């Protein structure tokens, strides 16, 4: 079972995507491939740097943390880049 911290993380992103990533948002982003406004909100939440170690300004997220967020991104078909290499 998930820890309380993991449950809170999952709930936060589930709420974020269920309220801000509607099917209309996904459809509107089809042509460009992503929704800039949605991405900017994710950036403000720290989602784009969560995998970085804390010494580099990230959150030092674990694989479980990242998996929970990835599940919520996939569940909503969020039209945003999340992790780039």
C-alpha positions as protocol buffer text, in pm:
chain_id: "A"
residue {
  index: 1
  type: UNK
  ca { x: 0 y: 0 z: 0 }
}
residue {
  index: 2
  type: UNK
  ca { x: 106 y: 360 z: -52 }
}
residue {
  index: 3
  type: UNK
  ca { x: 239 y: 581 z: 224 }
}
residue {
  index: 4
  type: UNK
  ca { x: 40 y: 886 z: 329 }
}
residue {
  index: 5
  type: UNK
  ca { x: 288 y: 1107 z: 141 }
}
residue {
  index: 6
  type: UNK
  ca { x: 243 y: 902 z: -176 }
}
residue {
  index: 7
  type: UNK
  ca { x: -134 y: 910 z: -140 }
}
residue {
  index: 8
  type: UNK
  ca { x: -123 y: 1289 z: -100 }
}
residue {
  index: 9
  type: UNK
  ca { x: 102 y: 1327 z: -406 }
}
residue {
  index: 10
  type: UNK
  ca { x: -126 y: 1107 z: -614 }
}
residue {
  index: 11
  type: UNK
  ca { x: -437 y: 1292 z: -496 }
}
residue {
  index: 12
  type: UNK
  ca { x: -283 y: 1632 z: -575 }
}
residue {
  index: 13
  type: UNK
  ca { x: -201 y: 1537 z: -933 }
}
residue {
  index: 14
  type: UNK
  ca { x: -527 y: 1350 z: -983 }
}
residue {
  index: 15
  type: UNK
  ca { x: -715 y: 1662 z: -874 }
}
residue {
  index: 16
  type: UNK
  ca { x: -495 y: 1885 z: -1089 }
}
residue {
  index: 17
  type: UNK
  ca { x: -548 y: 1683 z: -1405 }
}
residue {
  index: 18
  type: UNK
  ca { x: -916 y: 1609 z: -1347 }
}
residue {
  index: 19
  type: UNK
  ca { x: -995 y: 1979 z: -1311 }
}
residue {
  index: 20
  type: UNK
  ca { x: -748 y: 2132 z: -1558 }
}
residue {
  index: 21
  type: UNK
  ca { x: -712 y: 1867 z: -1825 }
}
residue {
  index: 22
  type: UNK
  ca { x: -1058 y: 1806 z: -1963 }
}
residue {
  index: 23
  type: UNK
  ca { x: -1125 y: 1629 z: -2291 }
}
residue {
  index: 24
  type: UNK
  ca { x: -1172 y: 1975 z: -2445 }
}
residue {
  index: 25
  type: UNK
  ca { x: -819 y: 2070 z: -2331 }
}
residue {
  index: 26
  type: UNK
  ca { x: -679 y: 1756 z: -2489 }
}
residue {
  index: 27
  type: UNK
  ca { x: -865 y: 1812 z: -2815 }
}
residue {
  index: 28
  type: UNK
  ca { x: -761 y: 2178 z: -2834 }
}
residue {
  index: 29
  type: UNK
  ca { x: -395 y: 2077 z: -2801 }
}
residue {
  index: 30
  type: UNK
  ca { x: -403 y: 1814 z: -3075 }
}
residue {
  index: 31
  type: UNK
  ca { x: -266 y: 2042 z: -3345 }
}
residue {
  index: 32
  type: UNK
  ca { x: 28 y: 2184 z: -3148 }
}
residue {
  index: 33
  type: UNK
  ca { x: 93 y: 1869 z: -2946 }
}
residue {
  index: 34
  type: UNK
  ca { x: 80 y: 2033 z: -2605 }
}
residue {
  index: 35
  type: UNK
  ca { x: -101 y: 2290 z: -2395 }
}
residue {
  index: 36
  type: UNK
  ca { x: 139 y: 2568 z: -2292 }
}
residue {
  index: 37
  type: UNK
  ca { x: -82 y: 2701 z: -2014 }
}
residue {
  index: 38
  type: UNK
  ca { x: -118 y: 2355 z: -1859 }
}
residue {
  index: 39
  type: UNK
  ca { x: 257 y: 2302 z: -1883 }
}
residue {
  index: 40
  type: UNK
  ca { x: 322 y: 2637 z: -1712 }
}
residue {
  index: 41
  type: UNK
  ca { x: 96 y: 2532 z: -1424 }
}
residue {
  index: 42
  type: UNK
  ca { x: 285 y: 2202 z: -1393 }
}
residue {
  index: 43
  type: UNK
  ca { x: 612 y: 2394 z: -1393 }
}
residue {
  index: 44
  type: UNK
  ca { x: 482 y: 2618 z: -1112 }
}
residue {
  index: 45
  type: UNK
  ca { x: 389 y: 2305 z: -912 }
}
residue {
  index: 46
  type: UNK
  ca { x: 745 y: 2174 z: -946 }
}
residue {
  index: 47
  type: UNK
  ca { x: 645 y: 1874 z: -1158 }
}
residue {
  index: 48
  type: UNK
  ca { x: 906 y: 1937 z: -1425 }
}
residue {
  index: 49
  type: UNK
  ca { x: 1196 y: 1935 z: -1180 }
}
residue {
  index: 50
  type: UNK
  ca { x: 1073 y: 1682 z: -927 }
}
residue {
  index: 51
  type: UNK
  ca { x: 1310 y: 1411 z: -1052 }
}
residue {
  index: 52
  type: UNK
  ca { x: 1618 y: 1630 z: -1003 }
}
residue {
  index: 53
  type: UNK
  ca { x: 1822 y: 1588 z: -686 }
}
residue {
  index: 54
  type: UNK
  ca { x: 1760 y: 1856 z: -425 }
}
residue {
  index: 55
  type: UNK
  ca { x: 2118 y: 1981 z: -469 }
}
residue {
  index: 56
  type: UNK
  ca { x: 2023 y: 2083 z: -824 }
}
residue {
  index: 57
  type: UNK
  ca { x: 1696 y: 2253 z: -729 }
}
residue {
  index: 58
  type: UNK
  ca { x: 1467 y: 1954 z: -763 }
}
residue {
  index: 59
  type: UNK
  ca { x: 1261 y: 1757 z: -516 }
}
residue {
  index: 60
  type: UNK
  ca { x: 1465 y: 1438 z: -526 }
}
residue {
  index: 61
  type: UNK
  ca { x: 1154 y: 1239 z: -618 }
}
residue {
  index: 62
  type: UNK
  ca { x: 1165 y: 862 z: -597 }
}
residue {
  index: 63
  type: UNK
  ca { x: 1067 y: 621 z: -872 }
}
residue {
  index: 64
  type: UNK
  ca { x: 737 y: 565 z: -691 }
}
residue {
  index: 65
  type: UNK
  ca { x: 671 y: 941 z: -686 }
}
residue {
  index: 66
  type: UNK
  ca { x: 740 y: 966 z: -1058 }
}
residue {
  index: 67
  type: UNK
  ca { x: 528 y: 662 z: -1137 }
}
residue {
  index: 68
  type: UNK
  ca { x: 229 y: 803 z: -949 }
}
residue {
  index: 69
  type: UNK
  ca { x: 250 y: 1131 z: -1141 }
}
residue {
  index: 70
  type: UNK
  ca { x: 299 y: 947 z: -1472 }
}
residue {
  index: 71
  type: UNK
  ca { x: -14 y: 742 z: -1402 }
}
residue {
  index: 72
  type: UNK
  ca { x: -217 y: 1058 z: -1353 }
}
residue {
  index: 73
  type: UNK
  ca { x: -73 y: 1218 z: -1667 }
}
residue {
  index: 74
  type: UNK
  ca { x: -165 y: 906 z: -1862 }
}
residue {
  index: 75
  type: UNK
  ca { x: -509 y: 875 z: -1707 }
}
residue {
  index: 76
  type: UNK
  ca { x: -598 y: 1224 z: -1827 }
}
residue {
  index: 77
  type: UNK
  ca { x: -413 y: 1203 z: -2161 }
}
residue {
  index: 78
  type: UNK
  ca { x: -249 y: 1530 z: -2061 }
}
residue {
  index: 79
  type: UNK
  ca { x: -109 y: 1711 z: -2364 }
}
residue {
  index: 80
  type: UNK
  ca { x: 209 y: 1828 z: -2192 }
}
residue {
  index: 81
  type: UNK
  ca { x: 576 y: 1740 z: -2190 }
}
residue {
  index: 82
  type: UNK
  ca { x: 678 y: 1628 z: -1845 }
}
residue {
  index: 83
  type: UNK
  ca { x: 1026 y: 1483 z: -1842 }
}
residue {
  index: 84
  type: UNK
  ca { x: 1271 y: 1552 z: -2120 }
}
residue {
  index: 85
  type: UNK
  ca { x: 1614 y: 1408 z: -2173 }
}
